[in-house]
Amino acid sequence: MKENIKSRLAELRAQMKTQGISAVIVPQADPHMSEYLSSHWQARRMLSGFTGSAGDLVVTLDAALLWTDSRYFLQATQQLDGTEIKLMKDGLPDTPSIAKWLVTTLRPGETVGINGMVFSTVAKEELEMQLNAHGIALNADFDPLDKIWADRPDLPSGKAFVHDLKYAGVAAKDKIAATLANAKTQMANSAFISALDEIAWVLNIRSNDVKYNPVVTSFLYLSPEGSVLFIDPAKVDDTLSAYLAAEGVKTAPYSSVKDFIKGIGENEKVLIEGARTAAGIAALLGDRAVKGSSPIAMAKACKNDVQLAGVRAAMQRDGVAMVKSLCEIQDEVAAGKPLTEMDVAEILRKYRSQSPLFFDESFGTIAGYEAHGAIVHYEADEESNSTLAPKGLLLIDSGAQYLDGTTDITRTIALSSAPTADEKRDFTLVMKGHIALGSAIFPEGTCGAQLDAIARQFLWKEGLSYLHGTGHGVGHFLNVHEGPQSIRLNYVPTPLTPGMITSNEPGLYRENIHGIRCENLVLTVPAMETEFGKFYRFETLTLCPFDLSLFDTSIMTNQEIEWLNEYHARVREALAPELEGRPLEWLERNTQPLKLHTITD
């Protein structure tokens, strides 16, 4: 594999020389600016061997570097070992941005190459401005992949299907009308949508084009005069074709999108979101493009009542599967039976897939035992697969795609009957942050960055921290990572708004020892209204016990213990009627109330 990486980089450099390119940037992206990609667009993975979902490769004629964030530092270190590619730890103070590295490495008059169809409009414009300021040119039409990727996978060909109105809650024609009304407020009379999750949401269609994400590879043009979905005809059967026609949408081949854009009338004003539209698309639109905010993102993020009812049902179903899974895992380990990290993933899938509404996992299960738990986005394979033993911690981050909702949950459990004091302290510090955030009340207009420190404060007091975000938005039978909201240290201006589903997942990772993460999904709901305005809080949606053996109640307040006891009582009430036998016993034992501190004068 390492030799393949070296030969591919050599072939890339040969193509660079023929076109006068001194450096090329290969992002983890597709023409839809997706976070998770179909195999057809995994160019960075093919060239580097790094499999993380975030990270960009830079190749010059004599160097190769890969930028990725803290979730993947350990994984990237391992996967890049033995290649010539240097890891650049993005987000650390001493790591320059890609643009800064390029302007200090290249000379005036040299050229950087990118493929404008996998670079967002915003990213391309920012990069070009920084390069040009130092006399360095940008070629946005450099796409050598067809010449060096001989066995490139085809575009996904799975059938698309209708996501039933009983799950979606709002008809596609109504969503289209609302989208065009939003475009009109931004001085546009039509809209071009590239983001796959937005297309799936607005049209109420789904597919299996991207692993774990039920999106449909397509582009969408919306106009009062007629809308067009650009999609491989093989993906559209008669049922879907009739459905789209009834919603006012025609279809055209995916490959015809560029010609269509060129033919749009000169007086047409087409709304695009620069951060989620390829620079190549924006270049074709030219002056017809109106760069604004997404007309779909907020409507998609704020779930309607039908969606929320579905999510609550999915959470109960998922909680039952989690209890059965955790019970089996702990019983098997305690009995001394051989069980591996990959077995854990299979157990979770076994119980989740028993639901008739199960579609897929929502991401690759992270089952990290002991030191592997410290690799934030670890996914076991045949080479790394560890066998569990009755000691240490097991971090399990997993989720499912059900037709009525998407789940994402992390539980850290002890495999020993007597966790160590260090394990309990680390776990409890993380849970104190989780409880504090889950209990927060905040005024209307509050953004995630204003809440993030609530979850970190107890770790910070001990000189501890974690580098990933505390919360991400979650879709409805869509991407498990969904914007526009998030809870993280860096500022994201989107306010947390009623109807948004967001994760609450602080963590702590001690390299080569253990990792701890505790995650529930929470819904923003109204809390109160006073003379100072509206206030919101979080309703916890996830239903699954936390490991009682890992709590150090000596460093907890009575308020924190009461929160946990109330949560566990709600979990027991919701799940017990769906369980029997050993899993029911496990649930009852693991939701017993912890004792409150005795308060004396």
C-alpha positions in Angstrom: 0.0 0.0 0.0 2.8 2.4 0.9 4.5 1.8 -2.4 1.2 2.5 -4.2 1.1 5.9 -2.5 4.6 6.8 -3.6 3.9 5.8 -7.2 0.6 7.7 -7.3 2.4 10.8 -6.0 5.0 10.4 -8.7 2.3 10.2 -11.4 0.6 13.3 -10.0 3.9 15.2 -10.1 4.4 14.2 -13.7 1.0 15.7 -14.6 1.9 18.8 -12.6 5.1 19.3 -14.6 3.2 19.0 -18.0 0.9 21.9 -17.0 3.3 24.1 -15.2 1.9 23.5 -11.7 4.2 23.9 -8.7 1.7 22.8 -6.0 -1.7 21.1 -6.0 -4.3 20.9 -3.3 -6.4 17.8 -3.1 -9.3 18.4 -0.7 -11.6 15.9 1.0 -14.5 17.1 -1.1 -16.9 16.4 -4.0 -18.8 18.8 -6.3 -21.5 19.0 -3.5 -19.1 20.1 -0.7 -20.0 16.9 1.2 -18.3 15.9 4.5 -18.7 12.2 3.6 -18.0 11.1 0.1 -18.9 8.3 -2.3 -15.9 6.2 -3.3 -15.8 8.0 -6.7 -14.7 11.2 -5.1 -12.1 9.8 -2.6 -9.2 11.3 -4.4 -7.3 12.4 -1.3 -7.7 8.9 0.2 -6.4 7.3 -3.0 -3.3 9.6 -3.1 -2.4 9.5 0.6 -3.8 6.4 2.2 -5.4 8.5 5.0 -9.0 7.4 5.5 -10.3 10.2 7.8 -13.4 12.2 6.9 -11.5 15.5 7.1 -8.2 16.6 5.8 -6.6 18.1 2.7 -3.4 17.0 0.8 -0.9 19.4 -0.6 1.7 18.1 -3.1 4.6 20.1 -4.5 7.3 18.8 -6.8 9.4 17.8 -3.8 7.1 17.6 -0.8 3.7 16.2 0.3 1.8 17.3 3.4 -1.6 16.5 4.9 -3.6 18.9 7.0 -6.2 17.3 9.4 -7.8 18.2 12.7 -7.4 16.8 16.2 -10.0 14.1 15.7 -7.5 12.3 13.4 -4.0 13.2 14.7 -3.3 9.7 16.0 -5.0 7.9 13.0 -3.2 10.1 10.5 0.2 9.5 12.3 -0.3 5.8 11.9 -1.7 5.8 8.3 0.9 8.2 6.9 3.8 6.3 8.5 6.1 4.9 5.8 4.9 7.4 3.2 6.7 10.7 2.4 3.6 12.6 3.5 4.1 14.9 6.5 1.3 15.4 9.0 0.2 19.0 9.6 -1.8 19.2 12.8 -4.5 21.7 11.8 -5.8 24.0 14.5 -2.6 24.1 16.6 -1.0 27.5 17.1 2.3 26.5 15.4 0.6 24.9 12.3 0.3 27.3 9.4 -2.8 27.3 7.2 -2.4 25.7 3.7 -2.4 29.2 2.1 0.2 30.5 4.5 2.5 27.5 3.9 2.1 27.9 0.1 3.0 31.6 0.1 6.1 31.0 2.2 7.2 28.0 0.2 6.5 29.0 -3.4 8.1 31.8 -5.4 6.3 34.6 -7.2 5.3 33.5 -10.7 4.6 29.9 -9.7 1.1 28.4 -10.0 -1.0 26.4 -7.6 -3.5 24.0 -9.2 -6.9 22.9 -7.9 -10.0 21.3 -9.4 -12.7 24.0 -9.1 -15.4 21.4 -9.1 -14.3 20.1 -5.7 -13.4 23.5 -4.2 -16.2 25.7 -2.8 -16.7 29.2 -4.2 -15.7 30.8 -0.9 -12.6 28.6 -0.5 -11.4 29.3 -4.0 -11.9 33.0 -3.7 -10.1 33.2 -0.4 -7.2 31.1 -1.6 -6.8 33.1 -4.8 -6.7 36.3 -2.9 -4.0 35.2 -0.6 -1.9 33.6 -3.4 -2.2 36.6 -5.7 -1.1 39.0 -3.0 2.3 37.2 -3.1 2.5 37.0 -6.9 1.4 33.3 -7.1 -1.2 32.3 -9.6 -4.2 29.9 -9.2 -5.3 27.5 -11.9 -8.8 26.3 -10.9 -9.1 23.8 -13.9 -6.4 21.3 -12.9 -7.9 17.9 -12.7 -5.4 15.1 -13.5 -7.3 12.3 -11.8 -8.5 10.5 -14.9 -4.9 10.1 -16.0 -3.6 8.7 -12.7 -6.6 6.9 -11.2 -7.0 3.9 -13.5 -9.4 2.0 -11.3 -11.5 4.9 -10.2 -15.0 3.7 -9.0 -18.0 4.8 -10.9 -20.5 7.3 -9.6 -23.1 5.7 -7.2 -25.9 3.9 -9.1 -28.3 2.9 -6.4 -32.0 3.6 -6.8 -33.5 6.8 -5.3 -36.8 6.6 -3.5 -39.4 8.7 -1.9 -39.2 9.5 1.8 -42.8 9.1 2.8 -44.8 12.2 3.9 -45.7 10.3 7.1 -42.1 10.6 8.1 -41.1 13.9 6.4 -44.1 15.9 7.6 -44.1 18.6 4.8 -44.6 18.0 1.1 -41.8 18.7 -1.4 -43.9 21.3 -3.3 -44.4 23.3 -0.1 -40.7 23.1 0.7 -39.9 24.3 -2.9 -42.3 27.2 -2.6 -40.7 28.2 0.8 -37.2 27.9 -0.7 -38.1 30.2 -3.7 -39.7 32.7 -1.3 -36.5 32.8 0.7 -34.5 33.3 -2.6 -36.7 36.2 -3.5 -35.8 38.0 -0.2 -32.2 37.6 -1.3 -32.9 39.3 -4.6 -32.9 36.1 -6.7 -35.7 34.5 -8.7 -34.3 31.0 -8.7 -31.9 28.8 -6.7 -29.2 26.3 -7.5 -28.7 23.6 -4.8 -25.6 21.5 -4.7 -25.6 20.1 -1.2 -26.9 16.5 -1.2 -28.6 16.7 2.2 -30.5 19.8 1.2 -31.6 18.3 -2.1 -32.8 15.1 -0.3 -34.6 17.2 2.3 -36.4 19.6 0.0 -37.6 16.9 -2.4 -38.3 14.2 0.3 -36.1 11.7 -1.5 -33.3 9.4 -0.3 -30.8 6.8 -1.6 -27.7 5.0 -0.4 -25.1 6.8 -2.5 -22.8 7.7 0.4 -22.1 5.1 3.0 -24.2 5.9 6.2 -25.7 9.0 4.6 -29.0 8.4 2.7 -28.4 11.1 0.1 -28.9 11.2 -3.7 -26.1 12.2 -6.0 -27.7 15.1 -7.9 -27.9 18.8 -8.5 -31.2 20.8 -8.2 -32.3 23.9 -10.0 -35.4 25.5 -8.5 -37.5 28.1 -10.4 -41.1 29.3 -10.5 -41.0 28.4 -14.3 -40.0 24.8 -13.6 -37.5 22.9 -11.5 -35.0 20.4 -12.6 -33.2 17.5 -10.7 -29.9 16.5 -12.4 -29.5 12.8 -11.6 -28.4 9.6 -13.3 -31.5 8.3 -15.2 -30.7 4.8 -14.0 -31.4 5.9 -10.4 -35.0 7.0 -11.2 -37.8 4.4 -11.6 -41.3 5.1 -12.8 -42.6 5.6 -9.2 -40.0 8.3 -8.4 -40.4 9.9 -11.8 -44.2 10.3 -11.3 -43.7 11.6 -7.8 -41.3 14.3 -8.9 -43.5 15.3 -11.8 -46.4 15.7 -9.4 -44.2 18.0 -7.2 -43.3 20.1 -10.2 -39.8 18.7 -10.8 -38.4 17.4 -14.1 -35.3 15.3 -14.4 -32.2 15.6 -16.5 -29.0 13.6 -16.7 -26.5 14.4 -13.9 -23.8 14.9 -16.6 -25.9 17.6 -18.3 -25.7 20.1 -15.5 -22.9 22.3 -16.9 -24.6 22.7 -20.2 -27.9 23.6 -18.5 -26.2 26.2 -16.4 -24.6 27.8 -19.5 -28.1 28.0 -21.1 -29.8 29.8 -18.2 -31.1 33.2 -19.4 -28.7 36.2 -19.0 -31.3 38.1 -16.9 -31.9 35.2 -14.5 -30.7 35.7 -10.9 -29.7 32.4 -9.4 -29.2 32.1 -5.6 -26.2 30.0 -4.5 -24.5 29.5 -1.2 -20.8 30.1 -1.7 -19.6 27.7 1.0 -21.6 24.8 -0.5 -21.4 25.5 -4.2 -18.4 24.5 -6.3 -16.3 27.3 -7.7 -16.7 25.6 -11.1 -20.4 26.0 -10.9 -20.2 29.6 -9.8 -17.8 30.3 -12.7 -20.3 29.0 -15.2 -23.1 31.1 -13.7 -21.0 34.2 -13.8 -23.0 37.4 -13.2 -26.2 35.4 -13.0 -25.1 34.1 -9.6 -26.4 35.7 -6.4 -24.2 34.7 -3.5 -26.3 34.5 -0.4 -27.2 32.2 2.5 -28.7 28.8 2.1 -32.5 29.0 1.7 -32.8 25.5 3.1 -30.3 25.1 6.0 -32.4 26.6 8.8 -35.7 25.0 7.7 -34.0 21.7 7.5 -32.3 22.1 10.9 -35.5 23.0 12.7 -37.5 19.8 12.7 -41.3 19.8 12.3 -43.7 18.1 14.7 -44.0 15.0 12.6 -40.2 14.6 12.4 -39.8 15.1 16.1 -42.4 12.5 16.9 -40.5 10.1 14.6 -37.2 10.9 16.3 -38.6 10.2 19.7 -39.9 6.9 18.5 -36.5 6.1 16.9 -34.7 7.0 20.2 -36.8 4.6 22.2 -36.2 1.9 19.6 -32.5 2.7 19.6 -32.3 2.7 23.4 -33.7 -0.8 23.5 -31.1 -2.0 21.0 -28.4 -0.3 23.0 -29.4 -1.9 26.3 -29.5 -5.4 24.6 -26.1 -4.7 23.1 -24.4 -3.3 26.3 -25.9 -6.2 28.3 -24.5 -8.8 25.9 -21.1 -7.1 25.6 -20.6 -6.9 29.4 -21.9 -10.4 30.0 -19.7 -12.0 27.3 -16.6 -10.3 28.6 -17.4 -11.2 32.2 -17.8 -14.8 31.2 -14.4 -14.8 29.6 -15.7 -15.3 26.1 -13.5 -13.9 23.2 -15.0 -10.7 22.0 -13.3 -8.1 19.8 -13.9 -4.4 18.9 -15.3 -5.5 15.6 -17.6 -8.0 17.4 -19.0 -5.0 19.3 -19.9 -3.3 16.1 -21.7 -6.4 14.9 -23.6 -6.8 18.1 -24.9 -3.2 17.8 -25.9 -3.7 14.2 -27.6 -7.0 15.0 -30.0 -5.5 17.5 -30.6 -2.2 15.6 -31.4 -4.0 12.3 -34.2 -6.0 14.0 -36.4 -2.9 13.6 -38.4 -2.8 10.4 -37.6 0.9 10.1 -33.8 0.3 10.2 -32.0 1.5 7.0 -28.3 1.6 7.9 -25.9 2.7 10.6 -25.5 6.5 10.7 -21.6 6.2 10.7 -19.0 3.5 11.2 -19.2 2.3 14.8 -16.3 3.5 17.0 -15.6 0.7 19.5 -12.3 1.8 21.1 -10.9 -0.4 23.8 -8.4 1.0 26.3 -5.8 3.0 24.2 -7.9 2.8 21.1 -10.5 4.9 22.8 -8.1 7.8 22.8 -8.2 7.8 19.0 -11.2 10.1 18.5 -12.5 8.6 15.2 -11.1 5.2 15.6 -12.7 2.4 13.6 -11.3 -1.2 14.1 -10.1 -3.2 11.1 -8.6 -6.7 10.9 -5.1 -5.3 11.7 -6.0 -3.1 14.7 -8.9 -5.2 16.1 -8.4 -5.6 19.9 -9.8 -8.4 22.0 -11.7 -7.2 25.1 -10.7 -8.2 28.6 -12.4 -7.7 32.0 -10.4 -4.6 32.7 -10.2 -1.0 31.4 -12.6 1.1 29.5 -14.5 0.6 26.2 -15.7 3.7 24.3 -18.7 3.0 22.0 -19.8 5.7 19.6 -22.5 4.5 17.2 -25.8 5.3 15.6 -28.5 4.3 13.2 -30.5 5.6 10.3 -34.2 4.8 10.8 -36.9 5.9 8.3 -38.2 8.1 11.1 -35.0 9.5 12.6 -31.2 9.5 12.9 -29.4 8.5 16.2 -25.9 9.1 17.5 -24.9 8.0 21.0 -21.7 7.5 22.8 -21.3 5.4 26.0 -18.1 4.7 27.8 -18.3 1.5 29.9 -16.1 -0.2 32.4 -15.2 -3.8 31.6 -13.8 -4.4 35.1 -16.1 -4.9 38.1 -13.9 -2.4 40.0 -12.9 0.6 37.8 -9.8 2.5 39.0 -9.9 5.8 40.8 -8.3 7.5 37.8 -10.9 6.0 35.4 -13.8 7.1 37.7 -12.4 10.6 38.1 -11.8 11.2 34.4 -15.3 9.8 33.6 -17.0 11.9 36.2 -15.3 15.1 35.1 -16.6 14.5 31.6 -20.1 13.7 32.9 -20.1 16.9 35.0 -19.7 18.9 31.8 -22.3 16.8 30.0 -24.8 17.4 32.8 -24.0 21.1 33.0 -24.6 21.6 29.2 -27.7 19.4 29.3 -29.1 21.5 32.1 -28.3 24.9 30.6 -30.9 27.6 30.1 -30.0 30.3 27.7 -31.6 33.4 26.0 -32.9 33.5 22.4 -30.0 34.2 20.0 -27.4 32.2 21.9 -24.9 30.4 19.7 -23.0 27.2 20.4 -19.7 29.0 21.1 -21.4 30.8 24.0 -22.3 27.5 25.6 -19.2 25.4 24.8 -17.3 26.3 27.9 -20.1 25.1 30.1 -19.1 21.5 29.1 -15.4 22.1 29.4 -15.2 24.0 32.7 -14.6 21.0 35.0 -11.9 19.6 32.8 -10.2 23.0 32.5 -10.1 23.4 36.2 -7.9 20.3 36.3 -5.7 21.4 33.4 -7.5 19.0 31.1 -9.3 19.5 27.8 -10.4 18.0 24.4 -9.8 19.4 21.0 -13.0 18.4 19.1 -16.3 20.3 19.2 -18.8 19.6 22.0 -21.9 19.3 19.7 -22.9 19.0 16.1 -26.3 19.2 14.4 -28.0 15.9 13.4 -30.3 15.4 10.4 -33.6 13.6 10.2 -33.0 10.3 8.3 -30.1 12.3 6.8 -26.5 13.2 7.6 -25.5 12.5 11.2 -23.4 15.7 11.0 -25.6 18.6 10.0 -25.3 22.3 10.1 -25.7 25.1 10.4 -25.5 25.0 14.2 -22.8 23.5 16.4 -21.4 23.8 19.9 -17.7 24.4 19.7 -15.0 26.9 20.8 -14.7 28.6 17.4 -17.5 31.0 16.6 -20.4 29.8 14.5 -23.0 32.5 14.2 -26.1 30.3 13.9 -28.3 30.6 17.1 -29.6 27.5 18.7 -33.3 27.5 17.7 -36.3 25.4 18.8 -36.5 22.3 16.7 -32.8 21.9 16.3 -31.3 18.5 17.3 -27.6 18.8 18.5 -25.2 16.4 20.2 -23.9 16.9 23.7 -20.6 15.1 23.7 -17.7 16.3 25.9 -14.7 13.9 26.2 -11.3 13.3 27.5 -8.5 11.3 25.8 -5.3 10.1 27.4 -3.0 8.8 24.7 -2.1 5.2 25.0 -4.3 4.8 28.1 -8.0 5.4 27.5 -10.6 7.6 25.9 -13.9 8.8 27.4 -16.8 10.4 25.6 -20.4 10.7 26.9 -23.0 11.7 24.2 -26.7 12.3 24.1 -28.7 14.1 21.4 -30.6 17.1 22.7 -33.5 19.1 21.3 -33.7 22.9 21.7 -37.1 23.8 23.2 -38.6 26.9 24.9 -37.9 27.2 28.6 -39.6 30.4 29.7 -40.4 34.0 28.6 -39.7 36.9 31.0 -39.4 40.7 30.7 -35.9 39.9 29.5 -37.1 37.9 26.5 -37.4 34.2 25.5 -35.2 31.6 27.1 -34.5 28.1 25.8 -33.2 24.8 27.2 -32.3 21.3 26.0 -34.6 18.3 26.1 -32.5 15.1 26.1 -33.7 12.7 23.5 -31.3 9.8 23.8 -32.5 7.0 26.1 -29.7 4.8 27.5 -28.0 4.4 30.9 -24.6 5.7 31.7 -22.3 3.3 33.5 -23.1 3.8 37.2 -19.8 2.1 38.3 -17.8 4.9 36.8 -19.2 7.8 38.8 -17.1 9.3 41.6 -19.9 10.9 43.6 -17.5 12.5 45.9 -16.8 15.2 43.3 -20.4 15.5 42.2 -23.0 17.9 43.6 -26.5 16.8 44.7 -27.9 18.7 41.7 -25.8 16.6 39.4 -26.7 13.4 41.1 -30.4 14.4 40.9 -30.1 15.1 37.2 -28.6 11.6 36.6 -31.2 9.9 38.8 -34.0 11.7 37.0 -32.6 10.8 33.6 -32.1 7.2 34.5 -35.7 7.0 35.9 -37.0 8.3 32.5 -34.8 5.8 30.6 -36.1 3.0 32.7 -39.8 4.0 32.3 -39.4 4.3 28.5 -37.4 1.2 27.8 -38.6 -1.4 30.5 -41.9 -2.2 28.7 -39.9 -3.2 25.6 -37.5 -5.5 27.4 -37.6 -8.8 29.2 -35.3 -11.4 30.8 -31.6 -10.6 31.1 -31.7 -7.2 29.3 -34.5 -6.0 31.6 -32.5 -7.0 34.6 -29.5 -5.2 33.2 -31.6 -2.0 32.7 -33.0 -2.1 36.2 -29.6 -2.6 37.8 -28.0 0.1 35.7 -30.7 2.8 36.4 -30.8 2.5 40.2 -30.5 5.9 41.8 -27.2 7.1 43.2 -27.3 8.3 46.8 -27.4 12.0 47.5 -24.9 13.6 49.9 -26.1 14.1 53.4 -26.2 17.8 54.1 -25.3 18.8 57.6 -25.2 22.2 59.3 
